[in-house]
């Protein structure tokens, strides 16, 4: 089996070269998927609702905050 990193590298290289021209668009697709996932993660992490920890408020606190917001507008 693949017990050392060198043989794992050689096996991955063998699979990559056996894949032919189709491996290049597959690489592009994989990079795009990782970029999209990272972008989504960072956007959600920096979202104002999560940063202000709205998800930890009680129902009453949310109702009063929303009613205050609606009456001031």
Biopython code that builds the backbone (N, CA, C, O; Angstrom):
import numpy as np
from Bio.PDB.StructureBuilder import StructureBuilder

atoms = [
    (1, "UNK", "N", (0.848, -1.186, 0.000)),
    (1, "UNK", "CA", (0.000, 0.000, 0.000)),
    (1, "UNK", "C", (0.888, 1.242, 0.000)),
    (1, "UNK", "O", (2.109, 1.140, -0.119)),
    (2, "UNK", "N", (0.280, 2.391, 0.131)),
    (2, "UNK", "CA", (1.021, 3.649, 0.113)),
    (2, "UNK", "C", (1.409, 4.032, 1.535)),
    (2, "UNK", "O", (0.643, 4.682, 2.246)),
    (3, "UNK", "N", (2.601, 3.626, 1.937)),
    (3, "UNK", "CA", (3.012, 3.845, 3.320)),
    (3, "UNK", "C", (3.831, 5.110, 3.520)),
    (3, "UNK", "O", (3.856, 5.659, 4.621)),
    (4, "UNK", "N", (4.485, 5.570, 2.498)),
    (4, "UNK", "CA", (5.304, 6.767, 2.693)),
    (4, "UNK", "C", (4.844, 7.875, 1.756)),
    (4, "UNK", "O", (4.187, 7.611, 0.748)),
    (5, "UNK", "N", (5.184, 9.099, 2.084)),
    (5, "UNK", "CA", (4.731, 10.249, 1.276)),
    (5, "UNK", "C", (5.278, 10.234, -0.147)),
    (5, "UNK", "O", (4.621, 10.722, -1.067)),
    (6, "UNK", "N", (6.461, 9.685, -0.334)),
    (6, "UNK", "CA", (7.048, 9.659, -1.670)),
    (6, "UNK", "C", (6.222, 8.787, -2.610)),
    (6, "UNK", "O", (5.969, 9.173, -3.751)),
    (7, "UNK", "N", (5.803, 7.623, -2.142)),
    (7, "UNK", "CA", (4.998, 6.757, -3.003)),
    (7, "UNK", "C", (3.610, 7.362, -3.239)),
    (7, "UNK", "O", (3.021, 7.159, -4.300)),
    (8, "UNK", "N", (3.090, 8.096, -2.266)),
    (8, "UNK", "CA", (1.811, 8.780, -2.455)),
    (8, "UNK", "C", (1.947, 9.858, -3.528)),
    (8, "UNK", "O", (1.057, 10.023, -4.362)),
    (9, "UNK", "N", (3.050, 10.584, -3.507)),
    (9, "UNK", "CA", (3.308, 11.600, -4.528)),
    (9, "UNK", "C", (3.419, 10.962, -5.913)),
    (9, "UNK", "O", (2.858, 11.475, -6.882)),
    (10, "UNK", "N", (4.137, 9.852, -6.006)),
    (10, "UNK", "CA", (4.294, 9.187, -7.300)),
    (10, "UNK", "C", (2.960, 8.653, -7.817)),
    (10, "UNK", "O", (2.690, 8.719, -9.017)),
    (11, "UNK", "N", (2.142, 8.134, -6.940)),
    (11, "UNK", "CA", (0.826, 7.630, -7.344)),
    (11, "UNK", "C", (-0.069, 8.777, -7.811)),
    (11, "UNK", "O", (-0.790, 8.629, -8.798)),
    (12, "UNK", "N", (-0.034, 9.913, -7.123)),
    (12, "UNK", "CA", (-0.822, 11.073, -7.537)),
    (12, "UNK", "C", (-0.337, 11.598, -8.879)),
    (12, "UNK", "O", (-1.152, 11.970, -9.723)),
    (13, "UNK", "N", (0.944, 11.635, -9.087)),
    (13, "UNK", "CA", (1.505, 12.064, -10.366)),
    (13, "UNK", "C", (1.104, 11.114, -11.491)),
    (13, "UNK", "O", (0.804, 11.558, -12.600)),
    (14, "UNK", "N", (1.098, 9.820, -11.215)),
    (14, "UNK", "CA", (0.686, 8.833, -12.214)),
    (14, "UNK", "C", (-0.776, 9.037, -12.601)),
    (14, "UNK", "O", (-1.116, 8.987, -13.783)),
    (15, "UNK", "N", (-1.634, 9.263, -11.624)),
    (15, "UNK", "CA", (-3.051, 9.492, -11.900)),
    (15, "UNK", "C", (-3.226, 10.794, -12.680)),
    (15, "UNK", "O", (-4.027, 10.849, -13.613)),
    (16, "UNK", "N", (-2.487, 11.840, -12.310)),
    (16, "UNK", "CA", (-2.596, 13.134, -12.988)),
    (16, "UNK", "C", (-2.207, 13.008, -14.463)),
    (16, "UNK", "O", (-2.902, 13.527, -15.336)),
    (17, "UNK", "N", (-1.100, 12.321, -14.739)),
    (17, "UNK", "CA", (-0.667, 12.195, -16.125)),
    (17, "UNK", "C", (-1.554, 11.246, -16.909)),
    (17, "UNK", "O", (-1.700, 11.423, -18.119)),
    (18, "UNK", "N", (-2.144, 10.261, -16.285)),
    (18, "UNK", "CA", (-3.045, 9.340, -16.983)),
    (18, "UNK", "C", (-4.374, 10.012, -17.311)),
    (18, "UNK", "O", (-5.088, 9.560, -18.206)),
    (19, "UNK", "N", (-4.709, 11.071, -16.606)),
    (19, "UNK", "CA", (-5.974, 11.756, -16.845)),
    (19, "UNK", "C", (-6.008, 12.545, -18.132)),
    (19, "UNK", "O", (-7.085, 12.820, -18.660)),
    (20, "UNK", "N", (-4.861, 12.910, -18.642)),
    (20, "UNK", "CA", (-4.802, 13.613, -19.917)),
    (20, "UNK", "C", (-5.215, 15.074, -19.802)),
    (20, "UNK", "O", (-5.071, 15.696, -18.750)),
    (21, "UNK", "N", (-5.729, 15.605, -20.899)),
    (21, "UNK", "CA", (-6.059, 17.019, -21.000)),
    (21, "UNK", "C", (-7.216, 17.411, -20.091)),
    (21, "UNK", "O", (-7.367, 18.588, -19.763)),
    (22, "UNK", "N", (-8.024, 16.459, -19.685)),
    (22, "UNK", "CA", (-9.192, 16.761, -18.864)),
    (22, "UNK", "C", (-8.820, 17.150, -17.431)),
    (22, "UNK", "O", (-9.644, 17.706, -16.705)),
    (23, "UNK", "N", (-7.603, 16.866, -17.031)),
    (23, "UNK", "CA", (-7.191, 17.205, -15.675)),
    (23, "UNK", "C", (-7.022, 18.715, -15.487)),
    (23, "UNK", "O", (-7.194, 19.210, -14.373)),
    (24, "UNK", "N", (-6.698, 19.442, -16.523)),
    (24, "UNK", "CA", (-6.523, 20.886, -16.404)),
    (24, "UNK", "C", (-7.843, 21.600, -16.106)),
    (24, "UNK", "O", (-7.875, 22.417, -15.186)),
    (25, "UNK", "N", (-8.951, 21.333, -16.846)),
    (25, "UNK", "CA", (-10.223, 21.952, -16.453)),
    (25, "UNK", "C", (-10.704, 21.471, -15.081)),
    (25, "UNK", "O", (-11.359, 22.217, -14.353)),
    (26, "UNK", "N", (-10.379, 20.236, -14.736)),
    (26, "UNK", "CA", (-10.744, 19.726, -13.418)),
    (26, "UNK", "C", (-10.011, 20.478, -12.315)),
    (26, "UNK", "O", (-10.587, 20.741, -11.259)),
    (27, "UNK", "N", (-8.771, 20.822, -12.543)),
    (27, "UNK", "CA", (-8.006, 21.635, -11.590)),
    (27, "UNK", "C", (-8.628, 23.016, -11.460)),
    (27, "UNK", "O", (-8.776, 23.535, -10.354)),
    (28, "UNK", "N", (-8.993, 23.612, -12.593)),
    (28, "UNK", "CA", (-9.633, 24.928, -12.556)),
    (28, "UNK", "C", (-10.942, 24.891, -11.792)),
    (28, "UNK", "O", (-11.240, 25.803, -11.020)),
    (29, "UNK", "N", (-11.720, 23.847, -12.001)),
    (29, "UNK", "CA", (-12.983, 23.709, -11.282)),
    (29, "UNK", "C", (-12.756, 23.537, -9.786)),
    (29, "UNK", "O", (-13.494, 24.103, -8.980)),
    (30, "UNK", "N", (-11.757, 22.773, -9.411)),
    (30, "UNK", "CA", (-11.459, 22.571, -7.989)),
    (30, "UNK", "C", (-11.018, 23.878, -7.327)),
    (30, "UNK", "O", (-11.425, 24.174, -6.204)),
    (31, "UNK", "N", (-10.185, 24.659, -8.022)),
    (31, "UNK", "CA", (-9.744, 25.943, -7.473)),
    (31, "UNK", "C", (-10.932, 26.882, -7.326)),
    (31, "UNK", "O", (-11.052, 27.573, -6.314)),
    (32, "UNK", "N", (-11.813, 26.916, -8.327)),
    (32, "UNK", "CA", (-12.992, 27.765, -8.262)),
    (32, "UNK", "C", (-13.911, 27.358, -7.105)),
    (32, "UNK", "O", (-14.454, 28.222, -6.417)),
    (33, "UNK", "N", (-14.086, 26.060, -6.887)),
    (33, "UNK", "CA", (-14.938, 25.592, -5.786)),
    (33, "UNK", "C", (-14.363, 25.992, -4.431)),
    (33, "UNK", "O", (-15.102, 26.440, -3.555)),
    (34, "UNK", "N", (-13.063, 25.835, -4.253)),
    (34, "UNK", "CA", (-12.448, 26.229, -2.987)),
    (34, "UNK", "C", (-12.511, 27.737, -2.784)),
    (34, "UNK", "O", (-12.722, 28.202, -1.664)),
    (35, "UNK", "N", (-12.332, 28.506, -3.856)),
    (35, "UNK", "CA", (-12.436, 29.957, -3.758)),
    (35, "UNK", "C", (-13.847, 30.373, -3.348)),
    (35, "UNK", "O", (-14.022, 31.235, -2.488)),
    (36, "UNK", "N", (-14.851, 29.753, -3.971)),
    (36, "UNK", "CA", (-16.241, 30.078, -3.654)),
    (36, "UNK", "C", (-16.583, 29.724, -2.214)),
    (36, "UNK", "O", (-17.247, 30.498, -1.525)),
    (37, "UNK", "N", (-16.138, 28.573, -1.760)),
    (37, "UNK", "CA", (-16.406, 28.165, -0.379)),
    (37, "UNK", "C", (-15.722, 29.106, 0.613)),
    (37, "UNK", "O", (-16.321, 29.487, 1.619)),
    (38, "UNK", "N", (-14.490, 29.477, 0.342)),
    (38, "UNK", "CA", (-13.775, 30.396, 1.236)),
    (38, "UNK", "C", (-14.433, 31.770, 1.242)),
    (38, "UNK", "O", (-14.548, 32.395, 2.296)),
    (39, "UNK", "N", (-14.862, 32.245, 0.085)),
    (39, "UNK", "CA", (-15.535, 33.536, -0.005)),
    (39, "UNK", "C", (-16.837, 33.527, 0.797)),
    (39, "UNK", "O", (-17.123, 34.470, 1.534)),
    (40, "UNK", "N", (-17.610, 32.476, 0.652)),
    (40, "UNK", "CA", (-18.862, 32.365, 1.401)),
    (40, "UNK", "C", (-18.607, 32.306, 2.902)),
    (40, "UNK", "O", (-19.319, 32.945, 3.677)),
    (41, "UNK", "N", (-17.607, 31.552, 3.314)),
    (41, "UNK", "CA", (-17.265, 31.456, 4.732)),
    (41, "UNK", "C", (-16.873, 32.819, 5.300)),
    (41, "UNK", "O", (-17.320, 33.199, 6.382)),
    (42, "UNK", "N", (-16.043, 33.544, 4.571)),
    (42, "UNK", "CA", (-15.598, 34.850, 5.070)),
    (42, "UNK", "C", (-16.730, 35.862, 5.083)),
    (42, "UNK", "O", (-16.800, 36.692, 5.989)),
    (43, "UNK", "N", (-17.616, 35.812, 4.098)),
    (43, "UNK", "CA", (-18.764, 36.729, 4.092)),
    (43, "UNK", "C", (-19.693, 36.450, 5.266)),
    (43, "UNK", "O", (-20.171, 37.376, 5.921)),
    (44, "UNK", "N", (-19.944, 35.175, 5.529)),
    (44, "UNK", "CA", (-20.832, 34.840, 6.645)),
    (44, "UNK", "C", (-20.184, 35.156, 7.981)),
    (44, "UNK", "O", (-20.865, 35.556, 8.925)),
    (45, "UNK", "N", (-18.891, 34.982, 8.066)),
    (45, "UNK", "CA", (-18.190, 35.255, 9.322)),
    (45, "UNK", "C", (-18.211, 36.742, 9.658)),
    (45, "UNK", "O", (-18.241, 37.119, 10.829)),
    (46, "UNK", "N", (-18.193, 37.581, 8.631)),
    (46, "UNK", "CA", (-18.172, 39.021, 8.845)),
    (46, "UNK", "C", (-19.558, 39.657, 8.768)),
    (46, "UNK", "O", (-19.669, 40.882, 8.794)),
    (47, "UNK", "N", (-20.606, 38.858, 8.675)),
    (47, "UNK", "CA", (-21.954, 39.407, 8.546)),
    (47, "UNK", "C", (-22.326, 40.172, 9.815)),
    (47, "UNK", "O", (-21.967, 39.763, 10.920)),
    (48, "UNK", "N", (-23.042, 41.278, 9.656)),
    (48, "UNK", "CA", (-23.332, 42.139, 10.801)),
    (48, "UNK", "C", (-24.214, 41.457, 11.846)),
    (48, "UNK", "O", (-24.101, 41.759, 13.034)),
    (49, "UNK", "N", (-25.081, 40.553, 11.429)),
    (49, "UNK", "CA", (-25.922, 39.864, 12.410)),
    (49, "UNK", "C", (-25.110, 38.914, 13.280)),
    (49, "UNK", "O", (-25.379, 38.772, 14.473)),
    (50, "UNK", "N", (-24.123, 38.269, 12.687)),
    (50, "UNK", "CA", (-23.278, 37.372, 13.472)),
    (50, "UNK", "C", (-22.292, 38.151, 14.333)),
    (50, "UNK", "O", (-21.999, 37.751, 15.460)),
    (51, "UNK", "N", (-21.786, 39.251, 13.812)),
    (51, "UNK", "CA", (-20.831, 40.047, 14.597)),
    (51, "UNK", "C", (-21.494, 40.693, 15.797)),
    (51, "UNK", "O", (-20.859, 40.864, 16.837)),
    (52, "UNK", "N", (-22.768, 41.057, 15.669)),
    (52, "UNK", "CA", (-23.461, 41.672, 16.806)),
    (52, "UNK", "C", (-24.144, 40.627, 17.682)),
    (52, "UNK", "O", (-24.818, 40.981, 18.650)),
    (53, "UNK", "N", (-23.984, 39.367, 17.365)),
    (53, "UNK", "CA", (-24.490, 38.232, 18.140)),
    (53, "UNK", "C", (-25.995, 38.326, 18.363)),
    (53, "UNK", "O", (-26.483, 38.133, 19.477)),
    (54, "UNK", "N", (-26.721, 38.623, 17.292)),
    (54, "UNK", "CA", (-28.177, 38.697, 17.354)),
    (54, "UNK", "C", (-28.769, 37.326, 17.663)),
    (54, "UNK", "O", (-29.821, 37.235, 18.296)),
    (55, "UNK", "N", (-28.111, 36.270, 17.229)),
    (55, "UNK", "CA", (-28.619, 34.919, 17.443)),
    (55, "UNK", "C", (-28.657, 34.536, 18.920)),
    (55, "UNK", "O", (-29.311, 33.555, 19.273)),
    (56, "UNK", "N", (-27.983, 35.270, 19.782)),
    (56, "UNK", "CA", (-27.991, 34.962, 21.205)),
    (56, "UNK", "C", (-29.047, 35.746, 21.981)),
    (56, "UNK", "O", (-29.216, 35.520, 23.179)),
    (57, "UNK", "N", (-29.758, 36.659, 21.325)),
    (57, "UNK", "CA", (-30.778, 37.445, 22.005)),
    (57, "UNK", "C", (-32.020, 36.601, 22.272)),
    (57, "UNK", "O", (-32.324, 35.667, 21.531)),
    (58, "UNK", "N", (-32.717, 36.941, 23.323)),
    (58, "UNK", "CA", (-33.966, 36.243, 23.628)),
    (58, "UNK", "C", (-35.069, 36.748, 22.699)),
    (58, "UNK", "O", (-34.897, 37.755, 22.013)),
    (59, "UNK", "N", (-36.188, 36.050, 22.680)),
    (59, "UNK", "CA", (-37.312, 36.451, 21.829)),
    (59, "UNK", "C", (-37.833, 37.834, 22.210)),
    (59, "UNK", "O", (-38.169, 38.637, 21.340)),
    (60, "UNK", "N", (-37.898, 38.106, 23.503)),
    (60, "UNK", "CA", (-38.397, 39.398, 23.956)),
    (60, "UNK", "C", (-37.462, 40.537, 23.534)),
    (60, "UNK", "O", (-37.918, 41.604, 23.122)),
    (61, "UNK", "N", (-36.185, 40.306, 23.639)),
    (61, "UNK", "CA", (-35.219, 41.329, 23.246)),
    (61, "UNK", "C", (-35.295, 41.598, 21.741)),
    (61, "UNK", "O", (-35.189, 42.743, 21.302)),
    (62, "UNK", "N", (-35.477, 40.540, 20.963)),
    (62, "UNK", "CA", (-35.620, 40.725, 19.521)),
    (62, "UNK", "C", (-36.893, 41.494, 19.176)),
    (62, "UNK", "O", (-36.879, 42.379, 18.320)),
    (63, "UNK", "N", (-37.995, 41.149, 19.849)),
    (63, "UNK", "CA", (-39.260, 41.847, 19.589)),
    (63, "UNK", "C", (-39.158, 43.327, 19.935)),
    (63, "UNK", "O", (-39.628, 44.177, 19.179)),
    (64, "UNK", "N", (-38.546, 43.635, 21.072)),
    (64, "UNK", "CA", (-38.433, 45.038, 21.456)),
    (64, "UNK", "C", (-37.493, 45.794, 20.518)),
    (64, "UNK", "O", (-37.752, 46.953, 20.194)),
    (65, "UNK", "N", (-36.417, 45.164, 20.083)),
    (65, "UNK", "CA", (-35.496, 45.822, 19.158)),
    (65, "UNK", "C", (-36.170, 46.064, 17.813)),
    (65, "UNK", "O", (-35.993, 47.120, 17.207)),
    (66, "UNK", "N", (-36.938, 45.091, 17.350)),
    (66, "UNK", "CA", (-37.636, 45.266, 16.076)),
    (66, "UNK", "C", (-38.734, 46.306, 16.179)),
    (66, "UNK", "O", (-38.921, 47.099, 15.256)),
    (67, "UNK", "N", (-39.460, 46.319, 17.276)),
    (67, "UNK", "CA", (-40.523, 47.312, 17.422)),
    (67, "UNK", "C", (-39.943, 48.724, 17.541)),
    (67, "UNK", "O", (-40.512, 49.675, 17.007)),
    (68, "UNK", "N", (-38.818, 48.860, 18.237)),
    (68, "UNK", "CA", (-38.134, 50.153, 18.308)),
    (68, "UNK", "C", (-37.671, 50.603, 16.936)),
    (68, "UNK", "O", (-37.789, 51.779, 16.589)),
    (69, "UNK", "N", (-37.143, 49.667, 16.152)),
    (69, "UNK", "CA", (-36.666, 49.989, 14.813)),
    (69, "UNK", "C", (-37.829, 50.397, 13.923)),
    (69, "UNK", "O", (-37.701, 51.337, 13.138)),
    (70, "UNK", "N", (-38.957, 49.714, 14.028)),
    (70, "UNK", "CA", (-40.111, 50.023, 13.176)),
    (70, "UNK", "C", (-40.751, 51.356, 13.561)),
    (70, "UNK", "O", (-41.235, 52.073, 12.685)),
    (71, "UNK", "N", (-40.766, 51.700, 14.828)),
    (71, "UNK", "CA", (-41.397, 52.959, 15.248)),
    (71, "UNK", "C", (-40.519, 54.171, 14.920)),
    (71, "UNK", "O", (-41.040, 55.266, 14.707)),
    (72, "UNK", "N", (-39.203, 53.989, 14.877)),
    (72, "UNK", "CA", (-38.323, 55.115, 14.558)),
    (72, "UNK", "C", (-38.268, 55.389, 13.066)),
    (72, "UNK", "O", (-37.928, 56.502, 12.662)),
    (73, "UNK", "N", (-38.585, 54.428, 12.255)),
    (73, "UNK", "CA", (-38.539, 54.624, 10.786)),
    (73, "UNK", "C", (-39.749, 55.254, 10.294)),
    (73, "UNK", "O", (-39.878, 55.490, 9.093)),
]
sb = StructureBuilder()
sb.init_structure("model")
sb.init_model(0)
sb.init_chain("A")
sb.init_seg("    ")
for serial, (resi, resn, name, xyz) in enumerate(atoms, 1):
    if name == "N":
        sb.init_residue(resn, " ", resi, " ")
    sb.init_atom(name, np.array(xyz, "f"), 0.0, 1.0, " ", f" {name:<3s}", serial, name[0])
structure = sb.get_structure()
